Amino acid sequence: ERAALLDQIFCSLKPPTLRKIAVQATIFHLLKQRNNVYHNNTTIVPSVISKLIYRDVRNIIIARRKRKKFRSLLASWII
């Protein structure tokens, strides 16, 4: 599941806007996980993190779908 998500994020056929959003969401959740381990001594399962990344990217695209750059991104992300 994680490998599929990474392939989806870093595929060179994806639009640059989509790759930027996906990388930002990935970095955010990795840093959040690191801070949870450091401050709270709690970990999140990698499959949950990948679902959170997937959901965040989808929500960002849906929230901005009326903008010109974001109109076709949801179809690219889901595939």
URQUI-V182216 format. One record per residue. RES is the residue in three letters. OMEGA is omega in whole degrees, 0 to 359 (999 if undefined). Layout:
res: {RES/RES}
omega: {OMEGA/OMEGA}
//
This chain:
res: {GLU/ARG/ALA/ALA/LEU/LEU/ASP/GLN/ILE/PHE/CYS/SER/LEU/LYS/PRO/PRO/THR/LEU/ARG/LYS/ILE/ALA/VAL/GLN/ALA/THR/ILE/PHE/HIS/LEU/LEU/LYS/GLN/ARG/ASN/ASN/VAL/TYR/HIS/ASN/ASN/THR/THR/ILE/VAL/PRO/SER/VAL/ILE/SER/LYS/LEU/ILE/TYR/ARG/ASP/VAL/ARG/ASN/ILE/ILE/ILE/ALA/ARG/ARG/LYS/ARG/LYS/LYS/PHE/ARG/SER/LEU/LEU/ALA/SER/TRP/ILE/ILE}
omega: {180/179/179/179/179/176/181/182/190/177/184/179/180/178/182/179/180/178/179/179/182/179/178/179/179/180/179/184/175/178/177/178/179/179/176/179/184/187/187/183/176/178/176/181/181/179/177/178/180/176/178/178/180/181/180/180/179/180/178/180/181/180/183/188/179/179/186/183/190/187/185/185/183/178/178/182/184/183/999}
//
